[in-house]
Amino acid sequence: MTLEVGVVAVQGDVSEHGDAVRRAVANHGEDAVVHEVRSAGVVPDCDLLLLPGGESTAISRLLEREGIGEEIVAHVEAAKPVLATCAGLIVASRDARDERVETLGLVDATVDRNAFGRQVDSFEAPLDVAGLDDPFPAVFIRAPLIDDVGDDVDVLASWDGQPVAVRDGPVVGTSFHPELTADARIHDLAFFENAEATP
């Protein structure tokens, strides 16, 4: 089986996410065709979708201007999985606490942009993630803080007492950058272990 994968390609680690999802798909004996999403009309044909990091205000502006945002919402309403990382999580959230960011409301959570600090405050940490047997080498770069989650949101991982990975139905969001390691388990968790995504 060949899966159609969309990576919202405004900015961020587009090729790295593509490589990671190909590894995750291959681990299940399937193939993936990765499409870079820069305009409307691509998302409706995708089985899996990634919202990478970058600059959340720029991402949200492009999604709104190009009509991609409403297609992503429809993708989630159809119970198709999404992995939203770092700035992608900010855009996917209910509230980014920043009026410049037009959020999609896909994850019932409030997210504080750059709460972990500036670029120089970036770090890597072994993270215990629900559903994974061994710690995941999480890379935090100007990471957002998930400081409030709804009752139906599952917290998959926390760092220093704060959620850094969550699942809301078919959407998995992370404060960190799972694509910056050779470990594809977060992509696997988002796309192949998503029991809540069934209609």
Secondary structure, DSSP 8 states (H G I E B T S, - for coil): -EEEEEEE-SSSSHHHHHHHHHHHHHTTT-EEEEEEE-STTSGGG-SEEEE--S-HHHHHHHHHHHTHHHHHHHHHHTT--EEEETHHHHHHEEE-S-TT------EEEEEETTTT-SGGG-EEEEE--TT-SS-EEEEESS--EEEEE-TT-EEEEEETTEEEEEEETTEEEESS-GGGSS--HHHHHHHHS-GGG--
